[in-house]
């Protein structure tokens, strides 16, 4: 892990450190474009071919039905079942609280306006497989979709080596009432949900994190299907002062690093001692991790920044716009108003990112790669649309009519003016 002193960094160097661009983006775009076109052209057959090529399995069919999911789910260990149940209840409670009915507003006498929420009818959920299968992502995406009232929920996840899914995802499906899991991974899953195939329904919006192929595919299909956000390689930024605990900070950085070799784990600290001790702790803790090779590659691509004060640390964080921001300080309360760009924030030394990743209730599908400057994480709002309504009474028409007539005339839109005038005359 490299160490930088903030006072030595130029503006261009800070921008470079905050950039997540990777050299072979163009090559990935070309490969994804080819995958999208093949699925669009060949449908199910392309998906079966990709399963054989990428997942090394010959699939007899592209999905598991309710009976198969129930059978697989029955093998889940009791402690895992209980953990999923607890996480589900917390996630459900948090997202249910986001449902609000807005009041009707009389903007002027006789002119009433309001908004009503409607669920997106067909949504697609991508649950990553690859080096880690994520039942937590299943809960994070399907729970708000169900609360919102989405009529059709299409779930795609890569097949395991036996051509099925694991007991954790299967149990989530049973718990949530999802009756099919489509055994499709990568960019081809995004293509299937965006375009539809003989087996996979076309959806209106696609959700879910994934590797760079998945993220690139989501970006490319946006002219066909809406997406939640560009959610690519995961990242964390930890702000730590002298009140931080190095072993905790190291554990948080490694928790992020084990996601994938392209993950980033950034430490911004006011204390050189904290940086030094944290790096030592990383060396101690990484050796016993089952995914230590992956974590080591991510740590090698990460860095620490020494700053003079917490205000400077916040300025750097807002420029980086992290997916996860951990405030490893006893003084976090004073810093909350300064947080402008972050996907999800974890306050104090006893609040690890892991809590939000799994079970606190907040959603872990969050903007990465600096997109926290413009995007929110997934919530109930992501699965609904807001439709505006308005109603004019006779008094309302008389009150607002002259204003509309004048503005329509100014814009040279006579038919707009006439739509008011003909009513006023009647």
C-alpha positions as CSV (number, residue, x, y, z in Angstrom):
1,X,0.0,0.0,0.0
2,X,1.5,3.3,-1.1
3,X,1.5,6.3,1.2
4,X,1.0,9.9,0.0
5,X,1.2,13.2,1.9
6,X,-1.7,15.4,0.9
7,X,0.4,18.6,1.1
8,X,2.7,17.2,-1.6
9,X,-0.2,16.3,-4.0
10,X,-1.0,18.5,-6.9
11,X,-4.6,19.0,-8.1
12,X,-3.9,16.7,-11.1
13,X,-2.4,14.0,-8.8
14,X,-5.4,14.1,-6.6
15,X,-7.7,13.7,-9.6
16,X,-5.5,10.8,-10.7
17,X,-5.7,9.1,-7.3
18,X,-9.5,9.5,-7.4
19,X,-9.9,8.0,-10.9
20,X,-10.8,4.4,-11.3
21,X,-10.1,4.1,-15.0
22,X,-8.4,0.9,-16.1
23,X,-6.3,0.6,-19.2
24,X,-8.2,-2.3,-20.9
25,X,-11.7,-0.7,-20.7
26,X,-11.8,-0.6,-24.5
27,X,-11.1,-4.3,-24.9
28,X,-13.9,-5.1,-22.4
29,X,-16.3,-2.8,-24.3
30,X,-15.6,-4.7,-27.5
31,X,-16.1,-8.1,-25.8
32,X,-19.3,-7.0,-24.1
33,X,-20.7,-5.5,-27.4
34,X,-20.2,-8.9,-29.0
35,X,-21.9,-10.8,-26.2
36,X,-24.9,-8.4,-26.3
37,X,-25.3,-8.8,-30.0
38,X,-25.1,-12.6,-29.9
39,X,-27.8,-12.8,-27.2
40,X,-30.0,-10.4,-29.1
41,X,-29.6,-12.4,-32.3
42,X,-29.5,-16.0,-31.0
43,X,-31.5,-15.9,-27.7
44,X,-31.5,-19.0,-25.6
45,X,-28.9,-20.8,-27.7
46,X,-26.3,-18.0,-27.1
47,X,-27.0,-18.2,-23.3
48,X,-26.5,-22.0,-23.4
49,X,-23.2,-21.6,-25.3
50,X,-22.0,-18.9,-22.9
51,X,-22.7,-21.2,-19.9
52,X,-20.6,-23.9,-21.5
53,X,-17.8,-21.4,-22.4
54,X,-17.7,-19.2,-19.3
55,X,-19.2,-21.4,-16.5
56,X,-18.0,-24.8,-17.8
57,X,-21.5,-26.4,-17.5
58,X,-23.9,-27.9,-20.0
59,X,-27.3,-26.7,-19.0
60,X,-30.4,-28.8,-19.8
61,X,-32.5,-25.7,-19.2
62,X,-31.8,-22.1,-18.3
63,X,-33.7,-21.9,-14.9
64,X,-34.5,-23.6,-11.7
65,X,-38.2,-23.8,-10.9
66,X,-40.0,-23.5,-7.5
67,X,-39.8,-27.2,-6.7
68,X,-36.1,-27.4,-7.5
69,X,-35.4,-24.3,-5.4
70,X,-37.3,-25.7,-2.5
71,X,-35.3,-28.9,-2.6
72,X,-32.0,-27.1,-2.7
73,X,-33.1,-24.7,0.0
74,X,-33.9,-27.6,2.4
75,X,-30.1,-28.3,2.7
76,X,-29.2,-24.9,4.2
77,X,-27.5,-25.1,7.6
78,X,-29.7,-23.9,10.5
79,X,-27.3,-21.1,11.5
80,X,-27.2,-19.7,7.9
81,X,-31.0,-19.9,7.7
82,X,-31.4,-18.0,10.9
83,X,-28.9,-15.4,9.8
84,X,-30.7,-14.8,6.5
85,X,-34.0,-14.6,8.3
86,X,-32.6,-11.9,10.6
87,X,-31.0,-9.9,7.8
88,X,-34.2,-10.1,5.8
89,X,-36.3,-8.7,8.7
90,X,-34.0,-5.8,9.1
91,X,-33.8,-5.0,5.4
92,X,-37.6,-5.3,5.1
93,X,-38.1,-3.0,8.1
94,X,-35.8,-0.4,6.8
95,X,-37.2,-0.4,3.3
96,X,-40.9,-0.5,4.4
97,X,-40.3,2.8,6.2
98,X,-39.4,4.4,2.9
99,X,-43.0,4.1,1.6
100,X,-44.7,7.5,1.9
101,X,-48.0,8.9,0.6
102,X,-47.6,12.5,-0.5
103,X,-50.1,15.2,0.3
104,X,-52.2,16.9,-2.3
105,X,-51.1,20.5,-2.7
106,X,-53.3,23.4,-3.8
107,X,-50.8,25.6,-5.6
108,X,-53.4,28.4,-6.0
109,X,-57.1,28.4,-5.3
110,X,-58.8,25.7,-7.4
111,X,-55.5,24.2,-8.7
112,X,-54.6,20.9,-7.0
113,X,-51.4,18.9,-7.8
114,X,-50.0,15.7,-6.3
115,X,-47.9,12.7,-7.0
116,X,-48.6,9.0,-6.6
117,X,-46.2,6.1,-6.7
118,X,-46.5,3.2,-9.1
119,X,-44.2,0.1,-9.1
120,X,-42.1,-0.7,-12.1
121,X,-43.9,-3.7,-13.5
122,X,-41.0,-5.8,-14.7
123,X,-37.6,-5.7,-13.0
124,X,-34.4,-7.8,-13.5
125,X,-32.1,-8.6,-10.6
126,X,-28.5,-9.7,-11.2
127,X,-27.0,-11.7,-8.3
128,X,-23.2,-12.1,-8.8
129,X,-21.6,-15.5,-8.7
130,X,-17.9,-15.7,-9.8
131,X,-15.5,-15.9,-6.9
132,X,-18.2,-15.2,-4.3
133,X,-22.0,-16.0,-4.3
134,X,-24.0,-13.3,-2.6
135,X,-27.3,-14.2,-1.0
136,X,-27.1,-10.8,0.7
137,X,-27.5,-9.1,-2.7
138,X,-30.5,-11.2,-3.4
139,X,-32.1,-9.9,-0.2
140,X,-31.1,-6.3,-0.9
141,X,-32.6,-6.3,-4.3
142,X,-35.7,-8.5,-4.1
143,X,-37.0,-7.2,-0.8
144,X,-37.6,-3.6,-1.9
145,X,-38.9,-4.9,-5.3
146,X,-41.5,-7.0,-3.4
147,X,-42.4,-4.1,-1.1
148,X,-42.8,-1.8,-4.1
149,X,-45.2,-4.2,-5.7
150,X,-43.3,-5.1,-8.9
151,X,-45.4,-7.6,-10.8
152,X,-42.6,-9.6,-12.4
153,X,-39.2,-10.1,-10.8
154,X,-36.6,-11.8,-13.0
155,X,-33.6,-13.1,-11.1
156,X,-30.3,-14.1,-12.9
157,X,-27.3,-15.7,-11.2
158,X,-24.4,-17.8,-12.7
159,X,-24.8,-21.5,-12.4
160,X,-22.5,-23.5,-10.0
161,X,-20.3,-26.3,-11.3
162,X,-23.2,-28.7,-10.9
163,X,-25.5,-26.6,-13.1
164,X,-27.6,-25.5,-10.2
165,X,-27.5,-22.7,-7.6
166,X,-26.4,-23.0,-3.9
167,X,-28.6,-23.5,-0.9
168,X,-28.2,-19.9,0.3
169,X,-29.6,-18.4,-2.9
170,X,-32.3,-21.1,-3.1
171,X,-33.4,-20.4,0.5
172,X,-33.6,-16.6,-0.3
173,X,-35.8,-17.4,-3.3
174,X,-38.1,-19.6,-1.1
175,X,-38.2,-17.0,1.7
176,X,-39.0,-14.2,-0.8
177,X,-41.5,-16.1,-2.9
178,X,-39.4,-16.0,-6.0
179,X,-40.3,-19.1,-8.1
180,X,-37.5,-19.1,-10.7
181,X,-33.8,-18.4,-10.8
182,X,-32.3,-18.1,-14.3
183,X,-28.9,-19.7,-14.4
184,X,-27.2,-16.9,-16.4
185,X,-24.2,-14.9,-15.4
186,X,-22.1,-12.0,-16.7
187,X,-22.9,-9.6,-19.5
188,X,-25.1,-12.3,-21.1
189,X,-27.5,-12.1,-18.1
190,X,-27.8,-8.3,-18.6
191,X,-28.4,-8.9,-22.3
192,X,-31.1,-11.5,-21.7
193,X,-33.0,-9.3,-19.3
194,X,-32.6,-6.2,-21.6
195,X,-33.7,-7.8,-24.8
196,X,-35.6,-10.9,-23.7
197,X,-35.2,-14.4,-25.1
198,X,-37.4,-17.4,-25.7
199,X,-37.1,-18.2,-22.0
200,X,-36.0,-15.0,-20.2
201,X,-38.6,-12.2,-20.0
202,X,-37.6,-8.7,-21.1
203,X,-37.6,-6.3,-18.2
204,X,-38.0,-2.5,-17.8
205,X,-35.1,-2.0,-15.4
206,X,-32.0,-4.0,-14.4
207,X,-30.5,-4.0,-10.9
208,X,-27.4,-5.4,-9.3
209,X,-23.7,-5.2,-8.9
210,X,-21.2,-7.2,-10.9
211,X,-17.7,-7.3,-12.4
212,X,-16.6,-4.9,-15.1
213,X,-18.3,-7.0,-17.8
214,X,-21.6,-6.7,-16.0
215,X,-21.2,-3.0,-15.4
216,X,-20.2,-2.3,-19.0
217,X,-23.2,-4.3,-20.3
218,X,-25.6,-2.4,-18.1
219,X,-24.2,0.9,-19.4
220,X,-24.5,-0.3,-23.0
221,X,-28.2,-1.4,-22.8
222,X,-29.4,1.9,-21.3
223,X,-31.0,2.9,-24.6
224,X,-33.2,-0.2,-24.3
225,X,-33.6,-0.8,-20.6
226,X,-33.2,1.4,-17.5
227,X,-30.5,0.4,-14.9
228,X,-30.1,1.2,-11.2
229,X,-26.6,2.7,-11.5
230,X,-23.1,1.9,-12.8
231,X,-22.1,-0.5,-10.0
232,X,-18.6,-1.9,-10.6
233,X,-15.7,-3.0,-8.5
234,X,-16.3,-2.4,-4.8
235,X,-14.5,0.2,-2.8
236,X,-14.1,1.7,0.7
237,X,-12.5,4.9,2.1
238,X,-11.7,5.0,5.8
239,X,-11.2,8.3,7.5
240,X,-9.1,7.7,10.7
241,X,-7.7,10.1,13.3
242,X,-5.8,9.4,16.5
243,X,-8.9,7.9,18.1
244,X,-9.1,5.1,15.5
245,X,-8.1,1.5,16.3
246,X,-5.6,0.3,13.7
247,X,-6.7,-3.4,14.0
248,X,-10.3,-2.4,13.3
249,X,-9.2,-0.1,10.3
250,X,-7.1,-2.9,8.9
251,X,-10.0,-5.4,9.1
252,X,-12.3,-2.9,7.3
253,X,-9.8,-2.4,4.5
254,X,-9.3,-6.1,4.1
255,X,-13.0,-6.8,4.2
256,X,-13.2,-4.6,1.1
257,X,-10.1,-5.9,-0.5
258,X,-11.3,-9.6,-0.5
259,X,-14.2,-8.7,-2.8
260,X,-11.9,-8.7,-5.8
261,X,-8.5,-7.9,-7.0
262,X,-9.8,-4.7,-8.7
263,X,-11.4,-3.5,-5.4
264,X,-9.9,-0.4,-3.8
265,X,-9.3,0.2,0.0
266,X,-8.3,3.7,0.8
267,X,-7.1,5.1,4.1
268,X,-7.1,8.8,4.8
269,X,-5.7,9.7,8.2
270,X,-4.5,12.6,10.2
271,X,-2.0,10.4,12.0
272,X,1.1,8.9,10.5
273,X,1.2,6.5,13.5
274,X,-2.2,5.2,12.7
275,X,-1.2,4.7,9.0
276,X,1.9,2.8,10.0
277,X,0.2,0.6,12.6
278,X,-2.7,-0.1,10.2
279,X,-0.4,-1.3,7.5
280,X,1.3,-3.6,10.0
281,X,-2.1,-4.9,11.0
282,X,-3.0,-5.6,7.4
283,X,0.2,-7.7,7.0
284,X,-0.7,-9.7,10.1
285,X,-4.4,-10.2,9.3
286,X,-4.1,-10.9,5.6
287,X,-2.0,-14.1,6.0
288,X,-4.9,-16.0,7.5
289,X,-7.6,-15.0,5.0
290,X,-8.8,-17.8,2.6
291,X,-9.0,-15.1,-0.1
292,X,-5.6,-13.6,0.8
293,X,-4.3,-13.7,-2.8
294,X,-7.2,-11.7,-4.0
295,X,-7.0,-9.3,-1.1
296,X,-3.3,-8.8,-1.5
297,X,-3.7,-7.7,-5.2
298,X,-6.4,-5.2,-4.1
299,X,-4.2,-3.8,-1.3
300,X,-1.3,-3.5,-3.7
301,X,-3.5,-1.2,-5.9
302,X,-4.7,0.8,-2.9
303,X,-3.1,3.6,-0.9
304,X,-3.1,5.8,2.2
305,X,-3.1,9.6,2.4
306,X,-1.7,11.6,5.3
307,X,-3.7,14.8,5.9
308,X,-3.3,17.6,8.3
309,X,-6.8,17.6,9.7
310,X,-10.3,16.0,9.4
311,X,-11.6,18.8,7.2
312,X,-9.0,18.0,4.6
313,X,-9.7,14.3,5.0
314,X,-13.4,15.1,4.2
315,X,-12.4,17.2,1.2
316,X,-10.4,14.3,-0.2
317,X,-13.3,11.9,0.5
318,X,-15.8,14.1,-1.3
319,X,-13.6,14.2,-4.3
320,X,-13.1,10.5,-4.3
321,X,-16.9,9.9,-3.7
322,X,-16.5,6.4,-2.1
323,X,-19.1,3.7,-2.4
324,X,-18.5,3.0,1.4
325,X,-17.2,5.7,3.8
326,X,-16.1,4.6,7.2
327,X,-15.6,7.3,9.8
328,X,-13.1,5.7,12.2
329,X,-13.1,8.5,14.7
330,X,-14.8,9.5,17.9
331,X,-15.6,12.9,16.3
332,X,-17.8,11.6,13.5
333,X,-20.8,13.6,14.7
334,X,-19.1,16.9,13.7
335,X,-18.2,15.6,10.3
336,X,-21.6,14.4,9.2
337,X,-22.7,17.8,7.7
338,X,-19.4,17.8,5.6
339,X,-20.2,14.5,3.9
340,X,-21.4,15.4,0.4
341,X,-20.5,12.4,-1.8
342,X,-20.7,8.9,-0.5
343,X,-22.9,5.8,-1.2
344,X,-23.2,4.6,2.4
345,X,-21.6,5.9,5.6
346,X,-20.5,3.9,8.7
347,X,-20.1,6.1,11.8
348,X,-17.6,5.4,14.6
349,X,-15.1,2.7,15.5
350,X,-17.8,0.0,16.3
351,X,-19.6,0.3,12.9
352,X,-17.9,-1.9,10.2
353,X,-19.0,-1.9,6.6
354,X,-19.9,-5.6,7.1
355,X,-22.9,-4.6,9.1
356,X,-24.4,-2.7,6.2
357,X,-23.3,-5.3,3.7
358,X,-25.3,-8.0,5.4
359,X,-27.8,-7.2,8.0
360,X,-28.3,-3.7,9.5
361,X,-31.0,-2.9,7.0
362,X,-29.5,-0.4,4.7
363,X,-29.0,-1.4,1.0
364,X,-25.6,-2.5,-0.1
365,X,-26.1,-1.9,-3.8
366,X,-24.3,1.4,-4.1
367,X,-22.7,3.7,-6.6
368,X,-19.0,3.1,-7.3
369,X,-16.3,4.7,-9.4
370,X,-17.1,8.2,-8.3
371,X,-20.8,7.9,-9.3
372,X,-21.8,8.7,-5.7
373,X,-21.4,12.3,-6.8
374,X,-24.7,11.9,-8.7
375,X,-26.3,8.6,-7.7
376,X,-28.0,7.2,-4.6
377,X,-27.8,3.6,-3.5
378,X,-30.7,1.3,-4.3
379,X,-33.8,1.9,-2.2
380,X,-37.6,1.5,-2.4
381,X,-37.6,4.6,-4.7
382,X,-35.5,2.7,-7.3
383,X,-38.4,0.3,-7.9
384,X,-41.1,2.8,-8.3
385,X,-42.1,5.7,-10.5
386,X,-43.8,8.9,-9.4
387,X,-46.7,10.1,-11.5
388,X,-47.9,13.6,-11.2
389,X,-51.6,14.6,-11.2
390,X,-53.5,17.9,-11.4
391,X,-57.1,19.0,-11.3
392,X,-58.6,22.4,-12.0
393,X,-61.9,23.5,-10.7
394,X,-63.8,26.4,-12.4
395,X,-62.1,28.8,-10.0
396,X,-58.8,27.2,-10.7
397,X,-59.2,27.6,-14.4
398,X,-60.1,31.2,-14.0
399,X,-57.1,31.8,-11.7
400,X,-54.4,30.1,-13.7
401,X,-55.8,30.6,-17.2
402,X,-54.5,34.1,-18.0
403,X,-51.0,33.1,-16.8
404,X,-50.9,30.1,-19.2
405,X,-52.3,32.2,-22.1
406,X,-49.6,34.8,-21.6
407,X,-46.8,32.3,-21.4
408,X,-48.1,30.3,-24.4
409,X,-48.3,33.5,-26.5
410,X,-44.7,34.4,-25.5
411,X,-43.5,31.0,-26.7
412,X,-45.5,31.2,-30.0
413,X,-47.6,28.2,-29.2
414,X,-51.1,29.3,-30.2
415,X,-52.7,25.8,-29.7
416,X,-51.5,25.8,-26.1
417,X,-53.2,29.2,-25.6
418,X,-56.4,28.0,-27.3
419,X,-56.7,25.0,-25.0
420,X,-57.2,27.5,-22.1
421,X,-59.1,30.2,-24.0
422,X,-61.8,27.8,-25.3
423,X,-62.5,26.6,-21.8
424,X,-62.6,30.2,-20.3
425,X,-65.1,31.2,-23.0
426,X,-67.3,28.2,-22.2
